[in-house]
Amino acid sequence: MHDLDNFKALATAEQLGRVSRLWRRVADIELQPLGLTNSRWTVLWKLKNLNQAVTQKHLAEVLGIELASLMRTLNQLEEQELIIRRCCGGDRRAREVSFTEQGRSLVSNIEQRILSVRAEVLRGVSEQELQQMSSILEKIALNITHSIAQRTDVEGLK
């Protein structure tokens, strides 16, 4: 974003999208030396934050993606020997995802790099401002969720 005036001229939704893409881009650049794509490092990061050993279905839900989309990334991470998948005890169809020792080590490196990027990106933004922004985004997300529900109810899609 070279021109702040152009950014200010964008609608709020466009600004949110732009900031999200820019943040993801700087994180991707930081993690590129580790040989990780955005989809791979975000899965590893989320798995770490979930304290490991979660079902593939739950992981897809918290990432906000379809299970089918997640499967390709999990296959790649498994090929890299960063994760392992096992059948869940109660449901043989469900698979549980956890780190390998190599994956655990890599996610520690990811964490250091991501926290560094976060500090850089949020420089000059107070904790109070972050909390306020989070609160506003939660309200917007709730409104969007209600709007989707109303539209799908009306269209008979639900």
LOZALO-664933 format. One line per field, with one value per atom (N, C-alpha, C): y negated, x negated, z; chain; atom name. Coordinates in Angstrom, 1 decimal. Layout:
// LOZALO-664933
v	c(Y / ...)
u	c(X / ...)
w	c(Z / ...)
unit	c(A / ...)
site	c(CA / ...)
//
This chain:
// LOZALO-664933
v	c(1.2 / 0.0 / -1.2 / -1.8 / -2.9 / -4.2 / -4.3 / -5.5 / -5.4 / -6.1 / -6.1 / -6.7 / -7.7 / -8.3 / -7.3 / -6.5 / -5.5 / -4.5 / -4.1 / -3.2 / -3.8 / -5.1 / -5.8 / -5.9 / -5.9 / -6.0 / -4.7 / -3.6 / -2.3 / -2.3 / -1.5 / -1.2 / -0.3 / -0.3 / 0.4 / 1.9 / 2.5 / 4.0 / 4.1 / 3.2 / 3.3 / 3.0 / 2.1 / 1.9 / 3.2 / 3.8 / 5.0 / 6.1 / 6.3 / 7.2 / 6.9 / 5.6 / 5.2 / 5.4 / 5.0 / 5.2 / 6.7 / 7.5 / 9.0 / 9.5 / 9.2 / 9.7 / 9.2 / 7.9 / 7.4 / 8.1 / 8.3 / 9.0 / 10.4 / 11.1 / 12.5 / 12.5 / 11.5 / 11.4 / 11.2 / 10.4 / 10.2 / 11.4 / 12.1 / 13.3 / 14.4 / 14.5 / 15.5 / 15.2 / 14.0 / 13.6 / 14.0 / 13.8 / 14.2 / 15.7 / 16.4 / 17.9 / 18.7 / 18.0 / 18.6 / 19.4 / 18.9 / 19.6 / 21.0 / 21.1 / 22.4 / 23.4 / 23.0 / 23.8 / 24.1 / 23.1 / 23.2 / 22.2 / 22.8 / 21.9 / 21.4 / 20.4 / 19.9 / 20.9 / 21.8 / 22.8 / 23.8 / 24.1 / 25.0 / 24.4 / 23.2 / 22.6 / 22.2 / 21.8 / 21.5 / 22.8 / 23.9 / 25.1 / 25.5 / 25.4 / 25.7 / 24.8 / 23.5 / 22.5 / 22.8 / 23.1 / 23.3 / 24.6 / 25.6 / 26.9 / 26.6 / 25.8 / 25.5 / 24.7 / 23.8 / 23.0 / 23.8 / 24.9 / 25.8 / 26.9 / 26.8 / 27.7 / 29.1 / 29.3 / 30.6 / 31.5 / 32.7 / 33.8 / 33.4 / 32.9 / 32.5 / 33.3 / 33.4 / 34.1 / 33.2 / 33.9 / 33.1 / 32.2 / 32.7 / 32.0 / 30.7 / 30.9 / 29.7 / 28.7 / 29.2 / 28.3 / 27.5 / 28.1 / 27.4 / 26.4 / 26.7 / 25.8 / 24.5 / 24.7 / 23.5 / 22.7 / 23.4 / 22.6 / 21.9 / 22.3 / 21.7 / 22.2 / 23.4 / 24.0 / 25.3 / 25.8 / 27.1 / 28.2 / 29.3 / 30.4 / 30.9 / 30.9 / 31.3 / 30.4 / 29.1 / 28.2 / 28.5 / 28.8 / 29.1 / 30.3 / 31.3 / 32.6 / 32.5 / 31.8 / 31.6 / 31.1 / 30.1 / 29.5 / 30.5 / 31.2 / 32.2 / 33.3 / 33.7 / 34.7 / 34.2 / 32.9 / 32.3 / 32.2 / 31.8 / 31.7 / 33.1 / 34.1 / 35.5 / 36.0 / 35.6 / 36.0 / 35.3 / 34.1 / 33.4 / 33.9 / 34.9 / 35.5 / 34.5 / 33.5 / 32.5 / 32.8 / 33.6 / 34.1 / 35.6 / 36.2 / 37.5 / 37.5 / 38.5 / 38.6 / 40.1 / 40.2 / 41.5 / 41.6 / 42.8 / 43.0 / 42.7 / 42.0 / 41.7 / 43.0 / 43.2 / 44.4 / 44.7 / 43.7 / 44.0 / 44.1 / 43.4 / 43.3 / 43.6 / 44.8 / 45.2 / 44.3 / 43.6 / 42.8 / 41.5 / 41.0 / 39.7 / 39.9 / 38.9 / 39.0 / 37.8 / 38.1 / 37.1 / 36.6 / 35.3 / 34.7 / 34.3 / 34.6 / 34.1 / 33.9 / 33.2 / 33.0 / 34.2 / 34.2 / 35.1 / 34.3 / 34.9 / 34.1 / 33.0 / 33.3 / 32.4 / 31.2 / 31.5 / 30.5 / 29.6 / 30.2 / 29.4 / 28.5 / 28.9 / 28.0 / 26.9 / 27.2 / 26.2 / 25.2 / 25.6 / 24.7 / 23.7 / 24.1 / 23.2 / 22.1 / 22.4 / 21.4 / 20.5 / 21.1 / 20.3 / 19.3 / 19.8 / 18.9 / 17.7 / 17.9 / 16.8 / 15.8 / 16.3 / 15.4 / 14.7 / 15.4 / 14.8 / 13.7 / 14.0 / 13.0 / 11.7 / 11.9 / 10.8 / 10.0 / 10.7 / 10.0 / 9.2 / 9.9 / 9.3 / 8.0 / 8.0 / 6.8 / 5.7 / 6.1 / 5.1 / 4.5 / 5.3 / 4.9 / 4.0 / 4.3 / 3.6 / 2.5 / 2.2 / 1.1 / -0.2 / -0.8 / -2.1 / -1.9 / -0.7 / -0.4 / 0.1 / -0.6 / -0.3 / 1.0 / 1.6 / 2.7 / 2.4 / 1.2 / 0.7 / 0.6 / 0.1 / 0.0 / 1.4 / 2.3 / 3.7 / 4.3 / 4.1 / 4.6 / 4.0 / 2.7 / 2.0 / 2.6 / 2.7 / 3.3 / 4.7 / 5.5 / 6.9 / 6.9 / 6.0 / 5.9 / 5.5 / 4.5 / 4.1 / 5.2 / 5.9 / 7.0 / 8.1 / 8.4 / 9.4 / 9.0 / 7.8 / 7.3 / 7.4 / 7.1 / 7.2 / 8.6 / 9.5 / 11.0 / 11.5 / 11.1 / 11.5 / 11.0 / 9.8 / 9.2 / 10.0 / 10.3 / 11.1 / 12.5 / 13.1 / 14.4 / 14.4 / 13.4 / 13.3 / 13.0 / 12.2 / 11.8 / 13.1 / 13.9 / 15.1 / 16.0 / 16.2 / 17.1 / 16.6 / 15.3 / 14.8 / 15.1 / 14.9 / 15.1 / 16.6 / 17.4 / 18.9 / 19.4 / 18.9 / 19.3 / 18.9 / 17.6 / 17.1 / 17.9 / 18.3 / 19.0 / 20.5 / 20.9 / 22.3 / 23.2 / 22.6 / 23.3 / 23.9 / 23.6 / 24.1 / 25.3)
u	c(-0.9 / 0.0 / -0.9 / -1.1 / -2.0 / -1.3 / 0.0 / 0.7 / 1.8 / 1.6 / 2.6 / 3.9 / 3.8 / 5.1 / 5.9 / 5.3 / 6.1 / 6.7 / 6.0 / 6.5 / 7.7 / 7.6 / 8.7 / 9.9 / 9.7 / 10.9 / 11.7 / 11.1 / 11.8 / 12.9 / 13.9 / 15.0 / 14.5 / 15.2 / 14.7 / 14.4 / 15.3 / 15.1 / 13.8 / 13.6 / 12.4 / 11.1 / 11.2 / 10.1 / 9.8 / 10.8 / 10.6 / 9.9 / 10.4 / 9.8 / 8.4 / 8.1 / 6.8 / 5.8 / 6.2 / 5.3 / 5.1 / 6.1 / 5.9 / 4.9 / 5.1 / 4.2 / 2.7 / 2.6 / 1.2 / 0.6 / 1.4 / 0.8 / 0.4 / 1.3 / 0.9 / -0.3 / -0.4 / -1.6 / -2.9 / -2.9 / -4.2 / -4.5 / -3.5 / -3.7 / -4.2 / -3.7 / -4.2 / -5.6 / -6.0 / -7.4 / -8.3 / -7.9 / -8.7 / -8.8 / -7.8 / -7.9 / -8.3 / -8.5 / -8.9 / -10.2 / -11.2 / -12.5 / -12.3 / -11.1 / -10.9 / -10.2 / -9.9 / -9.3 / -7.8 / -7.2 / -5.8 / -4.9 / -3.8 / -2.8 / -1.9 / -1.1 / -0.1 / 0.8 / 1.3 / 2.2 / 1.5 / 0.3 / -0.4 / -0.7 / -1.3 / -1.7 / -0.4 / 0.7 / 1.8 / 2.4 / 2.4 / 2.9 / 2.0 / 0.7 / -0.2 / 0.0 / 0.1 / 0.3 / 1.6 / 2.7 / 4.0 / 3.9 / 3.2 / 3.1 / 2.3 / 1.3 / 0.6 / 1.5 / 2.3 / 3.1 / 4.3 / 4.6 / 5.6 / 5.1 / 3.8 / 3.1 / 3.1 / 3.0 / 2.8 / 3.9 / 3.7 / 4.6 / 6.1 / 6.4 / 7.8 / 8.2 / 9.5 / 10.0 / 9.9 / 9.8 / 9.7 / 10.9 / 12.1 / 13.3 / 13.3 / 12.9 / 12.8 / 11.8 / 10.6 / 9.6 / 10.2 / 10.9 / 11.5 / 12.5 / 13.3 / 14.3 / 13.6 / 12.6 / 11.9 / 11.1 / 10.7 / 10.0 / 11.0 / 12.3 / 13.3 / 13.3 / 12.8 / 12.7 / 13.4 / 13.7 / 14.3 / 13.3 / 13.8 / 12.9 / 12.1 / 12.8 / 12.1 / 10.9 / 11.0 / 9.9 / 8.8 / 9.1 / 8.1 / 7.3 / 8.0 / 7.3 / 6.1 / 6.1 / 4.9 / 3.7 / 4.0 / 2.9 / 2.4 / 3.3 / 2.9 / 2.1 / 2.4 / 1.6 / 0.2 / 0.1 / -1.2 / -2.0 / -1.4 / -2.1 / -2.5 / -1.7 / -2.1 / -3.2 / -3.3 / -4.4 / -5.7 / -5.6 / -6.7 / -7.1 / -6.3 / -6.5 / -6.4 / -5.5 / -5.2 / -4.1 / -3.1 / -2.0 / -1.8 / -1.0 / -0.5 / 1.0 / 1.6 / 3.1 / 3.4 / 4.2 / 4.6 / 6.1 / 6.6 / 8.1 / 8.4 / 9.6 / 10.1 / 10.6 / 10.5 / 10.9 / 12.4 / 13.3 / 14.7 / 15.3 / 14.7 / 15.2 / 14.1 / 14.1 / 13.0 / 12.9 / 14.0 / 14.0 / 13.3 / 13.4 / 12.8 / 11.2 / 10.5 / 9.0 / 8.6 / 7.6 / 7.1 / 5.7 / 5.5 / 4.2 / 3.4 / 2.1 / 1.2 / -0.2 / -1.1 / -2.4 / -3.3 / -4.3 / -5.5 / -6.5 / -7.6 / -8.6 / -9.2 / -9.3 / -9.8 / -8.8 / -7.5 / -6.5 / -6.5 / -6.6 / -6.6 / -7.8 / -8.9 / -10.1 / -9.9 / -9.3 / -9.1 / -8.1 / -7.0 / -6.0 / -6.5 / -7.5 / -8.2 / -8.9 / -9.5 / -10.2 / -9.1 / -8.0 / -6.9 / -6.4 / -6.2 / -5.7 / -6.6 / -7.9 / -8.8 / -8.7 / -8.6 / -8.6 / -7.2 / -6.1 / -4.8 / -4.6 / -5.1 / -5.0 / -5.9 / -7.0 / -7.8 / -7.0 / -6.4 / -5.6 / -4.5 / -3.8 / -2.7 / -3.1 / -4.2 / -4.7 / -5.0 / -5.6 / -5.9 / -4.7 / -3.7 / -2.5 / -1.6 / -1.7 / -0.8 / -1.6 / -2.8 / -3.5 / -2.7 / -2.6 / -1.9 / -0.4 / 0.0 / 1.4 / 1.5 / 2.3 / 2.4 / 3.2 / 3.0 / 3.8 / 5.3 / 5.6 / 7.0 / 7.6 / 6.8 / 7.3 / 7.5 / 6.6 / 6.8 / 8.0 / 8.3 / 9.5 / 10.8 / 10.7 / 11.8 / 12.1 / 11.0 / 11.1 / 11.7 / 11.2 / 11.7 / 13.2 / 13.6 / 15.0 / 15.9 / 15.4 / 16.1 / 16.2 / 15.1 / 15.1 / 16.0 / 16.1 / 17.0 / 18.5 / 18.8 / 20.1 / 20.4 / 19.5 / 19.7 / 19.8 / 19.0 / 19.1 / 20.5 / 21.0 / 22.3 / 23.4 / 23.3 / 24.3 / 24.2 / 23.0 / 22.9 / 23.5 / 23.2 / 23.8 / 25.3 / 25.9 / 27.3 / 27.9 / 27.2 / 27.6 / 27.6 / 26.6 / 26.5 / 27.6 / 27.9 / 28.9 / 30.3 / 30.6 / 31.8 / 32.0 / 30.9 / 31.0 / 31.2 / 30.5 / 30.6 / 31.9 / 32.5 / 33.8 / 34.9 / 34.8 / 35.7 / 35.6 / 34.4 / 34.2 / 34.5 / 34.8 / 35.0 / 33.8 / 32.6 / 31.3 / 30.9 / 31.6 / 31.1 / 31.9)
w	c(0.0 / 0.0 / 0.0 / -1.2 / -1.3 / -1.1 / -1.3 / -1.2 / -0.1 / 1.0 / 2.1 / 1.6 / 0.8 / 0.3 / -0.5 / -1.3 / -2.0 / -1.0 / 0.0 / 1.0 / 1.7 / 2.1 / 2.8 / 1.9 / 0.6 / -0.3 / -0.5 / 0.0 / -0.1 / 0.9 / 0.5 / 1.4 / 2.6 / 3.7 / 4.9 / 4.6 / 3.9 / 3.5 / 2.7 / 1.8 / 0.9 / 1.8 / 2.8 / 3.7 / 4.5 / 5.0 / 5.8 / 4.9 / 3.7 / 2.8 / 2.4 / 2.2 / 1.8 / 3.0 / 4.2 / 5.4 / 5.6 / 5.5 / 5.6 / 4.6 / 3.4 / 2.4 / 2.6 / 3.0 / 3.3 / 4.5 / 5.5 / 6.7 / 6.4 / 5.6 / 5.2 / 4.3 / 3.5 / 2.6 / 3.4 / 4.4 / 5.1 / 5.9 / 6.4 / 7.2 / 6.2 / 5.0 / 4.0 / 3.6 / 3.5 / 3.1 / 4.3 / 5.5 / 6.7 / 6.8 / 6.4 / 6.6 / 5.3 / 4.2 / 3.0 / 3.2 / 3.9 / 4.1 / 4.7 / 5.4 / 6.1 / 5.1 / 3.9 / 2.9 / 3.1 / 3.7 / 4.0 / 3.2 / 2.7 / 2.0 / 3.1 / 2.7 / 3.7 / 4.2 / 3.4 / 3.9 / 4.8 / 4.6 / 5.5 / 6.8 / 6.8 / 8.1 / 8.9 / 8.3 / 9.1 / 9.7 / 9.1 / 9.7 / 10.9 / 10.7 / 11.8 / 13.0 / 12.7 / 13.7 / 14.5 / 13.7 / 14.4 / 15.2 / 14.7 / 15.4 / 16.7 / 16.7 / 17.9 / 18.9 / 18.4 / 19.3 / 19.9 / 19.2 / 19.7 / 20.7 / 21.0 / 21.9 / 21.4 / 20.1 / 19.4 / 19.4 / 18.8 / 18.8 / 18.6 / 17.5 / 17.2 / 16.0 / 15.8 / 14.6 / 13.4 / 12.2 / 11.0 / 10.8 / 11.2 / 11.0 / 11.9 / 13.2 / 14.1 / 13.6 / 13.1 / 12.6 / 11.4 / 10.5 / 9.3 / 9.8 / 10.8 / 11.4 / 11.9 / 12.7 / 13.4 / 12.4 / 11.3 / 10.2 / 9.3 / 9.4 / 8.5 / 7.1 / 6.9 / 5.5 / 5.5 / 4.2 / 4.0 / 4.3 / 4.8 / 5.2 / 3.9 / 2.8 / 1.5 / 1.2 / 1.5 / 1.2 / 2.2 / 3.4 / 4.4 / 4.1 / 3.5 / 3.3 / 2.5 / 1.4 / 0.6 / 1.4 / 2.2 / 3.0 / 4.0 / 4.6 / 5.6 / 5.0 / 3.8 / 3.0 / 2.8 / 2.4 / 2.2 / 3.5 / 4.6 / 5.9 / 6.4 / 6.1 / 6.4 / 5.6 / 4.3 / 3.4 / 3.9 / 4.5 / 5.0 / 6.4 / 6.9 / 8.2 / 9.4 / 9.2 / 10.2 / 11.1 / 10.5 / 11.3 / 11.1 / 12.0 / 11.8 / 12.0 / 11.4 / 11.5 / 12.0 / 13.0 / 13.5 / 13.6 / 13.5 / 13.7 / 15.2 / 15.4 / 16.7 / 17.3 / 18.6 / 19.3 / 19.1 / 19.3 / 19.3 / 17.9 / 16.9 / 15.5 / 14.6 / 14.0 / 13.1 / 11.8 / 11.5 / 10.3 / 10.6 / 11.8 / 12.2 / 12.4 / 12.0 / 12.1 / 12.9 / 13.8 / 14.7 / 14.2 / 14.2 / 13.7 / 14.9 / 14.8 / 15.9 / 15.2 / 15.9 / 15.5 / 15.6 / 14.6 / 14.8 / 15.6 / 16.0 / 16.7 / 15.8 / 14.5 / 13.6 / 13.4 / 13.4 / 13.3 / 14.5 / 15.7 / 16.9 / 16.9 / 16.4 / 16.4 / 15.4 / 14.2 / 13.2 / 13.7 / 14.4 / 14.8 / 15.8 / 16.6 / 17.5 / 16.8 / 15.6 / 14.8 / 14.1 / 13.7 / 13.1 / 14.1 / 15.4 / 16.4 / 16.6 / 16.7 / 16.9 / 15.7 / 14.5 / 13.4 / 13.3 / 13.6 / 13.5 / 14.6 / 15.7 / 16.8 / 16.5 / 15.8 / 15.3 / 14.3 / 13.3 / 12.3 / 13.0 / 13.9 / 14.6 / 15.3 / 16.0 / 16.7 / 15.7 / 14.6 / 13.5 / 12.9 / 12.6 / 12.0 / 12.9 / 14.2 / 15.2 / 15.9 / 15.4 / 16.0 / 16.0 / 17.2 / 17.3 / 17.6 / 17.7 / 18.0 / 19.5 / 20.3 / 21.7 / 21.9 / 23.1 / 23.5 / 23.5 / 24.0 / 24.0 / 22.6 / 21.7 / 20.3 / 19.7 / 20.0 / 19.5 / 20.1 / 21.4 / 22.0 / 21.4 / 21.1 / 20.5 / 19.1 / 18.3 / 16.9 / 17.0 / 17.9 / 18.0 / 18.3 / 19.2 / 19.6 / 18.4 / 17.6 / 16.4 / 15.4 / 15.2 / 14.2 / 14.6 / 15.9 / 16.4 / 16.1 / 16.3 / 16.0 / 14.5 / 13.7 / 12.2 / 11.8 / 12.4 / 12.1 / 12.5 / 13.7 / 14.2 / 13.2 / 12.8 / 11.9 / 10.5 / 10.1 / 8.8 / 9.0 / 10.1 / 10.3 / 10.3 / 11.0 / 11.0 / 9.6 / 8.9 / 7.5 / 6.6 / 6.8 / 6.0 / 6.4 / 7.7 / 8.2 / 7.6 / 7.7 / 7.1 / 5.7 / 4.9 / 3.5 / 3.1 / 3.8 / 3.5 / 4.0 / 5.1 / 5.5 / 4.4 / 4.0 / 3.0 / 1.7 / 1.3 / 0.0 / 0.1 / 1.4 / 1.6 / 1.5 / 1.7 / 1.5 / 2.8 / 3.9 / 5.2 / 5.6)
unit	c(A / A / A / A / A / A / A / A / A / A / A / A / A / A / A / A / A / A / A / A / A / A / A / A / A / A / A / A / A / A / A / A / A / A / A / A / A / A / A / A / A / A / A / A / A / A / A / A / A / A / A / A / A / A / A / A / A / A / A / A / A / A / A / A / A / A / A / A / A / A / A / A / A / A / A / A / A / A / A / A / A / A / A / A / A / A / A / A / A / A / A / A / A / A / A / A / A / A / A / A / A / A / A / A / A / A / A / A / A / A / A / A / A / A / A / A / A / A / A / A / A / A / A / A / A / A / A / A / A / A / A / A / A / A / A / A / A / A / A / A / A / A / A / A / A / A / A / A / A / A / A / A / A / A / A / A / A / A / A / A / A / A / A / A / A / A / A / A / A / A / A / A / A / A / A / A / A / A / A / A / A / A / A / A / A / A / A / A / A / A / A / A / A / A / A / A / A / A / A / A / A / A / A / A / A / A / A / A / A / A / A / A / A / A / A / A / A / A / A / A / A / A / A / A / A / A / A / A / A / A / A / A / A / A / A / A / A / A / A / A / A / A / A / A / A / A / A / A / A / A / A / A / A / A / A / A / A / A / A / A / A / A / A / A / A / A / A / A / A / A / A / A / A / A / A / A / A / A / A / A / A / A / A / A / A / A / A / A / A / A / A / A / A / A / A / A / A / A / A / A / A / A / A / A / A / A / A / A / A / A / A / A / A / A / A / A / A / A / A / A / A / A / A / A / A / A / A / A / A / A / A / A / A / A / A / A / A / A / A / A / A / A / A / A / A / A / A / A / A / A / A / A / A / A / A / A / A / A / A / A / A / A / A / A / A / A / A / A / A / A / A / A / A / A / A / A / A / A / A / A / A / A / A / A / A / A / A / A / A / A / A / A / A / A / A / A / A / A / A / A / A / A / A / A / A / A / A / A / A / A / A / A / A / A / A / A / A / A / A / A / A / A / A / A / A / A / A / A / A / A / A / A / A / A / A / A / A / A / A / A / A / A / A / A / A / A / A / A / A / A / A / A / A / A / A / A / A / A / A / A / A / A / A / A / A / A / A / A / A / A / A / A / A / A)
site	c(N / CA / C / N / CA / C / N / CA / C / N / CA / C / N / CA / C / N / CA / C / N / CA / C / N / CA / C / N / CA / C / N / CA / C / N / CA / C / N / CA / C / N / CA / C / N / CA / C / N / CA / C / N / CA / C / N / CA / C / N / CA / C / N / CA / C / N / CA / C / N / CA / C / N / CA / C / N / CA / C / N / CA / C / N / CA / C / N / CA / C / N / CA / C / N / CA / C / N / CA / C / N / CA / C / N / CA / C / N / CA / C / N / CA / C / N / CA / C / N / CA / C / N / CA / C / N / CA / C / N / CA / C / N / CA / C / N / CA / C / N / CA / C / N / CA / C / N / CA / C / N / CA / C / N / CA / C / N / CA / C / N / CA / C / N / CA / C / N / CA / C / N / CA / C / N / CA / C / N / CA / C / N / CA / C / N / CA / C / N / CA / C / N / CA / C / N / CA / C / N / CA / C / N / CA / C / N / CA / C / N / CA / C / N / CA / C / N / CA / C / N / CA / C / N / CA / C / N / CA / C / N / CA / C / N / CA / C / N / CA / C / N / CA / C / N / CA / C / N / CA / C / N / CA / C / N / CA / C / N / CA / C / N / CA / C / N / CA / C / N / CA / C / N / CA / C / N / CA / C / N / CA / C / N / CA / C / N / CA / C / N / CA / C / N / CA / C / N / CA / C / N / CA / C / N / CA / C / N / CA / C / N / CA / C / N / CA / C / N / CA / C / N / CA / C / N / CA / C / N / CA / C / N / CA / C / N / CA / C / N / CA / C / N / CA / C / N / CA / C / N / CA / C / N / CA / C / N / CA / C / N / CA / C / N / CA / C / N / CA / C / N / CA / C / N / CA / C / N / CA / C / N / CA / C / N / CA / C / N / CA / C / N / CA / C / N / CA / C / N / CA / C / N / CA / C / N / CA / C / N / CA / C / N / CA / C / N / CA / C / N / CA / C / N / CA / C / N / CA / C / N / CA / C / N / CA / C / N / CA / C / N / CA / C / N / CA / C / N / CA / C / N / CA / C / N / CA / C / N / CA / C / N / CA / C / N / CA / C / N / CA / C / N / CA / C / N / CA / C / N / CA / C / N / CA / C / N / CA / C / N / CA / C / N / CA / C / N / CA / C / N / CA / C / N / CA / C / N / CA / C / N / CA / C / N / CA / C / N / CA / C / N / CA / C / N / CA / C / N / CA / C / N / CA / C / N / CA / C / N / CA / C / N / CA / C / N / CA / C / N / CA / C)
//
